Amino acid sequence: MNQKTEVVDYLQQHGSITPLEALRELGCFRLAARIKDLENEGFVIPREPVVAVGKKTGRRVRFTRYLRPVVWP
């Protein structure tokens, strides 16, 4: 199974994925690249910007949460 398939399966089961979840659960270091690959294949994957506070530094961090595809090829 390749990373694109794993990302799609994860989105189906959990509804969303963040870069940290992709790294921890799937070993996928470049989630944005895999999402772009899927979009090039015809998937429409909504995005949700997230702002959180880092636990170690206390600084605001920004990342993207990718949601379940609304269009499947």
PDB file as gemmi writes it, atoms N, CA and C in Angstrom:
CRYST1    1.000    1.000    1.000  90.00  90.00  90.00 P 1                      
ATOM      1  N   MET A   1       0.846  -1.172   0.000  1.00  0.00           N  
ATOM      2  CA  MET A   1       0.000   0.000   0.000  1.00  0.00           C  
ATOM      3  C   MET A   1       0.898   1.245   0.000  1.00  0.00           C  
ATOM      4  N   ASN A   2       0.578   2.217  -0.863  1.00  0.00           N  
ATOM      5  CA  ASN A   2       1.393   3.422  -0.904  1.00  0.00           C  
ATOM      6  C   ASN A   2       0.802   4.504   0.005  1.00  0.00           C  
ATOM      7  N   GLN A   3       1.540   5.597   0.175  1.00  0.00           N  
ATOM      8  CA  GLN A   3       1.112   6.638   1.113  1.00  0.00           C  
ATOM      9  C   GLN A   3      -0.180   7.321   0.683  1.00  0.00           C  
ATOM     10  N   LYS A   4      -0.394   7.500  -0.608  1.00  0.00           N  
ATOM     11  CA  LYS A   4      -1.637   8.129  -1.065  1.00  0.00           C  
ATOM     12  C   LYS A   4      -2.839   7.297  -0.637  1.00  0.00           C  
ATOM     13  N   THR A   5      -2.755   6.005  -0.829  1.00  0.00           N  
ATOM     14  CA  THR A   5      -3.840   5.111  -0.432  1.00  0.00           C  
ATOM     15  C   THR A   5      -4.038   5.140   1.077  1.00  0.00           C  
ATOM     16  N   GLU A   6      -2.947   5.170   1.828  1.00  0.00           N  
ATOM     17  CA  GLU A   6      -3.046   5.219   3.286  1.00  0.00           C  
ATOM     18  C   GLU A   6      -3.711   6.512   3.749  1.00  0.00           C  
ATOM     19  N   VAL A   7      -3.386   7.624   3.098  1.00  0.00           N  
ATOM     20  CA  VAL A   7      -3.992   8.911   3.457  1.00  0.00           C  
ATOM     21  C   VAL A   7      -5.491   8.883   3.178  1.00  0.00           C  
ATOM     22  N   VAL A   8      -5.895   8.371   2.016  1.00  0.00           N  
ATOM     23  CA  VAL A   8      -7.316   8.289   1.670  1.00  0.00           C  
ATOM     24  C   VAL A   8      -8.043   7.392   2.665  1.00  0.00           C  
ATOM     25  N   ASP A   9      -7.470   6.245   2.993  1.00  0.00           N  
ATOM     26  CA  ASP A   9      -8.095   5.332   3.961  1.00  0.00           C  
ATOM     27  C   ASP A   9      -8.231   5.996   5.329  1.00  0.00           C  
ATOM     28  N   TYR A  10      -7.204   6.717   5.752  1.00  0.00           N  
ATOM     29  CA  TYR A  10      -7.237   7.402   7.045  1.00  0.00           C  
ATOM     30  C   TYR A  10      -8.337   8.460   7.051  1.00  0.00           C  
ATOM     31  N   LEU A  11      -8.450   9.216   5.965  1.00  0.00           N  
ATOM     32  CA  LEU A  11      -9.489  10.240   5.873  1.00  0.00           C  
ATOM     33  C   LEU A  11     -10.881   9.616   5.906  1.00  0.00           C  
ATOM     34  N   GLN A  12     -11.053   8.473   5.249  1.00  0.00           N  
ATOM     35  CA  GLN A  12     -12.346   7.783   5.269  1.00  0.00           C  
ATOM     36  C   GLN A  12     -12.716   7.346   6.682  1.00  0.00           C  
ATOM     37  N   GLN A  13     -11.747   6.818   7.411  1.00  0.00           N  
ATOM     38  CA  GLN A  13     -12.019   6.278   8.736  1.00  0.00           C  
ATOM     39  C   GLN A  13     -12.163   7.360   9.810  1.00  0.00           C  
ATOM     40  N   HIS A  14     -11.330   8.412   9.730  1.00  0.00           N  
ATOM     41  CA  HIS A  14     -11.258   9.396  10.806  1.00  0.00           C  
ATOM     42  C   HIS A  14     -11.865  10.753  10.453  1.00  0.00           C  
ATOM     43  N   GLY A  15     -12.079  11.039   9.176  1.00  0.00           N  
ATOM     44  CA  GLY A  15     -12.706  12.290   8.775  1.00  0.00           C  
ATOM     45  C   GLY A  15     -11.767  13.450   8.539  1.00  0.00           C  
ATOM     46  N   SER A  16     -10.583  13.426   9.145  1.00  0.00           N  
ATOM     47  CA  SER A  16      -9.616  14.497   8.930  1.00  0.00           C  
ATOM     48  C   SER A  16      -8.221  13.993   9.300  1.00  0.00           C  
ATOM     49  N   ILE A  17      -7.212  14.785   8.875  1.00  0.00           N  
ATOM     50  CA  ILE A  17      -5.830  14.437   9.188  1.00  0.00           C  
ATOM     51  C   ILE A  17      -5.000  15.713   9.239  1.00  0.00           C  
ATOM     52  N   THR A  18      -4.047  15.749  10.155  1.00  0.00           N  
ATOM     53  CA  THR A  18      -3.097  16.851  10.259  1.00  0.00           C  
ATOM     54  C   THR A  18      -1.707  16.311   9.917  1.00  0.00           C  
ATOM     55  N   PRO A  19      -0.758  17.205   9.644  1.00  0.00           N  
ATOM     56  CA  PRO A  19       0.597  16.719   9.352  1.00  0.00           C  
ATOM     57  C   PRO A  19       1.198  15.877  10.475  1.00  0.00           C  
ATOM     58  N   LEU A  20       0.935  16.247  11.726  1.00  0.00           N  
ATOM     59  CA  LEU A  20       1.485  15.470  12.841  1.00  0.00           C  
ATOM     60  C   LEU A  20       0.855  14.084  12.924  1.00  0.00           C  
ATOM     61  N   GLU A  21      -0.456  13.993  12.695  1.00  0.00           N  
ATOM     62  CA  GLU A  21      -1.125  12.694  12.676  1.00  0.00           C  
ATOM     63  C   GLU A  21      -0.583  11.831  11.537  1.00  0.00           C  
ATOM     64  N   ALA A  22      -0.353  12.441  10.383  1.00  0.00           N  
ATOM     65  CA  ALA A  22       0.180  11.694   9.240  1.00  0.00           C  
ATOM     66  C   ALA A  22       1.558  11.126   9.560  1.00  0.00           C  
ATOM     67  N   LEU A  23       2.376  11.919  10.225  1.00  0.00           N  
ATOM     68  CA  LEU A  23       3.713  11.453  10.577  1.00  0.00           C  
ATOM     69  C   LEU A  23       3.643  10.332  11.614  1.00  0.00           C  
ATOM     70  N   ARG A  24       2.848  10.521  12.653  1.00  0.00           N  
ATOM     71  CA  ARG A  24       2.759   9.520  13.728  1.00  0.00           C  
ATOM     72  C   ARG A  24       2.059   8.236  13.297  1.00  0.00           C  
ATOM     73  N   GLU A  25       0.944   8.367  12.603  1.00  0.00           N  
ATOM     74  CA  GLU A  25       0.127   7.207  12.271  1.00  0.00           C  
ATOM     75  C   GLU A  25       0.543   6.502  10.983  1.00  0.00           C  
ATOM     76  N   LEU A  26       1.013   7.289   9.999  1.00  0.00           N  
ATOM     77  CA  LEU A  26       1.289   6.711   8.680  1.00  0.00           C  
ATOM     78  C   LEU A  26       2.759   6.764   8.281  1.00  0.00           C  
ATOM     79  N   GLY A  27       3.567   7.492   9.035  1.00  0.00           N  
ATOM     80  CA  GLY A  27       4.965   7.655   8.666  1.00  0.00           C  
ATOM     81  C   GLY A  27       5.134   8.538   7.440  1.00  0.00           C  
ATOM     82  N   CYS A  28       4.156   9.394   7.190  1.00  0.00           N  
ATOM     83  CA  CYS A  28       4.158  10.270   6.023  1.00  0.00           C  
ATOM     84  C   CYS A  28       4.662  11.641   6.447  1.00  0.00           C  
ATOM     85  N   PHE A  29       5.865  11.987   6.014  1.00  0.00           N  
ATOM     86  CA  PHE A  29       6.485  13.246   6.409  1.00  0.00           C  
ATOM     87  C   PHE A  29       6.010  14.412   5.552  1.00  0.00           C  
ATOM     88  N   ARG A  30       5.562  14.142   4.332  1.00  0.00           N  
ATOM     89  CA  ARG A  30       5.160  15.198   3.401  1.00  0.00           C  
ATOM     90  C   ARG A  30       3.676  15.070   3.043  1.00  0.00           C  
ATOM     91  N   LEU A  31       2.815  15.312   4.023  1.00  0.00           N  
ATOM     92  CA  LEU A  31       1.380  15.176   3.815  1.00  0.00           C  
ATOM     93  C   LEU A  31       0.875  16.110   2.722  1.00  0.00           C  
ATOM     94  N   ALA A  32       1.328  17.347   2.708  1.00  0.00           N  
ATOM     95  CA  ALA A  32       0.849  18.312   1.705  1.00  0.00           C  
ATOM     96  C   ALA A  32       1.158  17.823   0.288  1.00  0.00           C  
ATOM     97  N   ALA A  33       2.293  17.181   0.101  1.00  0.00           N  
ATOM     98  CA  ALA A  33       2.646  16.651  -1.219  1.00  0.00           C  
ATOM     99  C   ALA A  33       1.716  15.499  -1.604  1.00  0.00           C  
ATOM    100  N   ARG A  34       1.393  14.629  -0.635  1.00  0.00           N  
ATOM    101  CA  ARG A  34       0.475  13.521  -0.936  1.00  0.00           C  
ATOM    102  C   ARG A  34      -0.933  14.042  -1.235  1.00  0.00           C  
ATOM    103  N   ILE A  35      -1.372  15.085  -0.535  1.00  0.00           N  
ATOM    104  CA  ILE A  35      -2.678  15.695  -0.798  1.00  0.00           C  
ATOM    105  C   ILE A  35      -2.690  16.278  -2.203  1.00  0.00           C  
ATOM    106  N   LYS A  36      -1.628  16.952  -2.586  1.00  0.00           N  
ATOM    107  CA  LYS A  36      -1.536  17.524  -3.939  1.00  0.00           C  
ATOM    108  C   LYS A  36      -1.567  16.416  -4.987  1.00  0.00           C  
ATOM    109  N   ASP A  37      -0.883  15.308  -4.742  1.00  0.00           N  
ATOM    110  CA  ASP A  37      -0.927  14.167  -5.660  1.00  0.00           C  
ATOM    111  C   ASP A  37      -2.361  13.665  -5.818  1.00  0.00           C  
ATOM    112  N   LEU A  38      -3.082  13.556  -4.705  1.00  0.00           N  
ATOM    113  CA  LEU A  38      -4.471  13.093  -4.752  1.00  0.00           C  
ATOM    114  C   LEU A  38      -5.351  14.082  -5.514  1.00  0.00           C  
ATOM    115  N   GLU A  39      -5.128  15.374  -5.304  1.00  0.00           N  
ATOM    116  CA  GLU A  39      -5.909  16.382  -6.027  1.00  0.00           C  
ATOM    117  C   GLU A  39      -5.630  16.329  -7.524  1.00  0.00           C  
ATOM    118  N   ASN A  40      -4.400  16.036  -7.887  1.00  0.00           N  
ATOM    119  CA  ASN A  40      -4.057  15.888  -9.311  1.00  0.00           C  
ATOM    120  C   ASN A  40      -4.763  14.689  -9.932  1.00  0.00           C  
ATOM    121  N   GLU A  41      -5.155  13.717  -9.107  1.00  0.00           N  
ATOM    122  CA  GLU A  41      -5.879  12.540  -9.576  1.00  0.00           C  
ATOM    123  C   GLU A  41      -7.390  12.750  -9.593  1.00  0.00           C  
ATOM    124  N   GLY A  42      -7.860  13.919  -9.126  1.00  0.00           N  
ATOM    125  CA  GLY A  42      -9.274  14.224  -9.186  1.00  0.00           C  
ATOM    126  C   GLY A  42      -9.997  14.354  -7.864  1.00  0.00           C  
ATOM    127  N   PHE A  43      -9.337  14.085  -6.755  1.00  0.00           N  
ATOM    128  CA  PHE A  43      -9.956  14.257  -5.442  1.00  0.00           C  
ATOM    129  C   PHE A  43     -10.123  15.743  -5.145  1.00  0.00           C  
ATOM    130  N   VAL A  44     -11.193  16.092  -4.467  1.00  0.00           N  
ATOM    131  CA  VAL A  44     -11.374  17.454  -3.953  1.00  0.00           C  
ATOM    132  C   VAL A  44     -11.352  17.336  -2.434  1.00  0.00           C  
ATOM    133  N   ILE A  45     -10.278  17.851  -1.831  1.00  0.00           N  
ATOM    134  CA  ILE A  45     -10.054  17.685  -0.398  1.00  0.00           C  
ATOM    135  C   ILE A  45     -10.109  19.060   0.275  1.00  0.00           C  
ATOM    136  N   PRO A  46     -11.138  19.314   1.075  1.00  0.00           N  
ATOM    137  CA  PRO A  46     -11.236  20.603   1.767  1.00  0.00           C  
ATOM    138  C   PRO A  46     -10.134  20.765   2.811  1.00  0.00           C  
ATOM    139  N   ARG A  47      -9.807  22.021   3.088  1.00  0.00           N  
ATOM    140  CA  ARG A  47      -8.781  22.353   4.069  1.00  0.00           C  
ATOM    141  C   ARG A  47      -9.390  23.218   5.163  1.00  0.00           C  
ATOM    142  N   GLU A  48      -8.803  23.113   6.341  1.00  0.00           N  
ATOM    143  CA  GLU A  48      -9.237  23.916   7.469  1.00  0.00           C  
ATOM    144  C   GLU A  48      -7.992  24.436   8.184  1.00  0.00           C  
ATOM    145  N   PRO A  49      -7.770  25.756   8.193  1.00  0.00           N  
ATOM    146  CA  PRO A  49      -6.610  26.276   8.918  1.00  0.00           C  
ATOM    147  C   PRO A  49      -6.821  26.143  10.424  1.00  0.00           C  
ATOM    148  N   VAL A  50      -5.746  25.809  11.132  1.00  0.00           N  
ATOM    149  CA  VAL A  50      -5.817  25.622  12.578  1.00  0.00           C  
ATOM    150  C   VAL A  50      -4.729  26.470  13.229  1.00  0.00           C  
ATOM    151  N   VAL A  51      -5.085  27.162  14.301  1.00  0.00           N  
ATOM    152  CA  VAL A  51      -4.121  27.903  15.110  1.00  0.00           C  
ATOM    153  C   VAL A  51      -4.174  27.307  16.509  1.00  0.00           C  
ATOM    154  N   ALA A  52      -3.019  26.908  17.012  1.00  0.00           N  
ATOM    155  CA  ALA A  52      -2.951  26.296  18.334  1.00  0.00           C  
ATOM    156  C   ALA A  52      -1.760  26.887  19.085  1.00  0.00           C  
ATOM    157  N   VAL A  53      -1.632  26.555  20.350  1.00  0.00           N  
ATOM    158  CA  VAL A  53      -0.508  27.001  21.168  1.00  0.00           C  
ATOM    159  C   VAL A  53       0.424  25.817  21.368  1.00  0.00           C  
ATOM    160  N   GLY A  54       1.697  26.012  21.032  1.00  0.00           N  
ATOM    161  CA  GLY A  54       2.685  24.955  21.200  1.00  0.00           C  
ATOM    162  C   GLY A  54       2.907  24.633  22.665  1.00  0.00           C  
ATOM    163  N   LYS A  55       3.009  23.357  22.987  1.00  0.00           N  
ATOM    164  CA  LYS A  55       3.164  22.935  24.382  1.00  0.00           C  
ATOM    165  C   LYS A  55       4.527  23.304  24.960  1.00  0.00           C  
ATOM    166  N   LYS A  56       5.571  23.226  24.149  1.00  0.00           N  
ATOM    167  CA  LYS A  56       6.914  23.486  24.660  1.00  0.00           C  
ATOM    168  C   LYS A  56       7.240  24.973  24.706  1.00  0.00           C  
ATOM    169  N   THR A  57       6.865  25.703  23.650  1.00  0.00           N  
ATOM    170  CA  THR A  57       7.267  27.107  23.557  1.00  0.00           C  
ATOM    171  C   THR A  57       6.183  28.078  23.997  1.00  0.00           C  
ATOM    172  N   GLY A  58       4.937  27.655  23.987  1.00  0.00           N  
ATOM    173  CA  GLY A  58       3.844  28.544  24.318  1.00  0.00           C  
ATOM    174  C   GLY A  58       3.494  29.499  23.186  1.00  0.00           C  
ATOM    175  N   ARG A  59       4.135  29.350  22.051  1.00  0.00           N  
ATOM    176  CA  ARG A  59       3.874  30.205  20.895  1.00  0.00           C  
ATOM    177  C   ARG A  59       2.720  29.654  20.075  1.00  0.00           C  
ATOM    178  N   ARG A  60       2.099  30.565  19.325  1.00  0.00           N  
ATOM    179  CA  ARG A  60       1.048  30.130  18.407  1.00  0.00           C  
ATOM    180  C   ARG A  60       1.673  29.410  17.222  1.00  0.00           C  
ATOM    181  N   VAL A  61       1.076  28.314  16.843  1.00  0.00           N  
ATOM    182  CA  VAL A  61       1.518  27.572  15.665  1.00  0.00           C  
ATOM    183  C   VAL A  61       0.335  27.432  14.713  1.00  0.00           C  
ATOM    184  N   ARG A  62       0.622  27.411  13.435  1.00  0.00           N  
ATOM    185  CA  ARG A  62      -0.413  27.282  12.420  1.00  0.00           C  
ATOM    186  C   ARG A  62      -0.138  26.061  11.572  1.00  0.00           C  
ATOM    187  N   PHE A  63      -1.192  25.337  11.269  1.00  0.00           N  
ATOM    188  CA  PHE A  63      -1.084  24.184  10.386  1.00  0.00           C  
ATOM    189  C   PHE A  63      -2.419  23.962   9.720  1.00  0.00           C  
ATOM    190  N   THR A  64      -2.455  23.034   8.795  1.00  0.00           N  
ATOM    191  CA  THR A  64      -3.674  22.761   8.036  1.00  0.00           C  
ATOM    192  C   THR A  64      -4.215  21.389   8.403  1.00  0.00           C  
ATOM    193  N   ARG A  65      -5.521  21.321   8.616  1.00  0.00           N  
ATOM    194  CA  ARG A  65      -6.215  20.050   8.803  1.00  0.00           C  
ATOM    195  C   ARG A  65      -6.931  19.755   7.487  1.00  0.00           C  
ATOM    196  N   TYR A  66      -6.660  18.590   6.923  1.00  0.00           N  
ATOM    197  CA  TYR A  66      -7.298  18.169   5.676  1.00  0.00           C  
ATOM    198  C   TYR A  66      -8.507  17.319   6.026  1.00  0.00           C  
ATOM    199  N   LEU A  67      -9.632  17.607   5.379  1.00  0.00           N  
ATOM    200  CA  LEU A  67     -10.890  16.931   5.687  1.00  0.00           C  
ATOM    201  C   LEU A  67     -11.207  15.853   4.657  1.00  0.00           C  
ATOM    202  N   ARG A  68     -12.204  15.044   4.956  1.00  0.00           N  
ATOM    203  CA  ARG A  68     -12.632  13.959   4.072  1.00  0.00           C  
ATOM    204  C   ARG A  68     -12.941  14.518   2.685  1.00  0.00           C  
ATOM    205  N   PRO A  69     -12.480  13.867   1.624  1.00  0.00           N  
ATOM    206  CA  PRO A  69     -12.750  14.345   0.255  1.00  0.00           C  
ATOM    207  C   PRO A  69     -14.239  14.468  -0.022  1.00  0.00           C  
ATOM    208  N   VAL A  70     -14.609  15.551  -0.726  1.00  0.00           N  
ATOM    209  CA  VAL A  70     -16.013  15.739  -1.087  1.00  0.00           C  
ATOM    210  C   VAL A  70     -16.292  15.198  -2.488  1.00  0.00           C  
ATOM    211  N   VAL A  71     -15.247  15.052  -3.288  1.00  0.00           N  
ATOM    212  CA  VAL A  71     -15.380  14.474  -4.637  1.00  0.00           C  
ATOM    213  C   VAL A  71     -14.353  13.364  -4.779  1.00  0.00           C  
ATOM    214  N   TRP A  72     -14.849  12.185  -5.139  1.00  0.00           N  
ATOM    215  CA  TRP A  72     -13.981  11.027  -5.363  1.00  0.00           C  
ATOM    216  C   TRP A  72     -13.905  10.792  -6.858  1.00  0.00           C  
ATOM    217  N   PRO A  73     -12.724  10.533  -7.395  1.00  0.00           N  
ATOM    218  CA  PRO A  73     -12.611  10.278  -8.844  1.00  0.00           C  
ATOM    219  C   PRO A  73     -13.249   8.959  -9.256  1.00  0.00           C  
TER     220      PRO A  73                                                      
END                                                                             
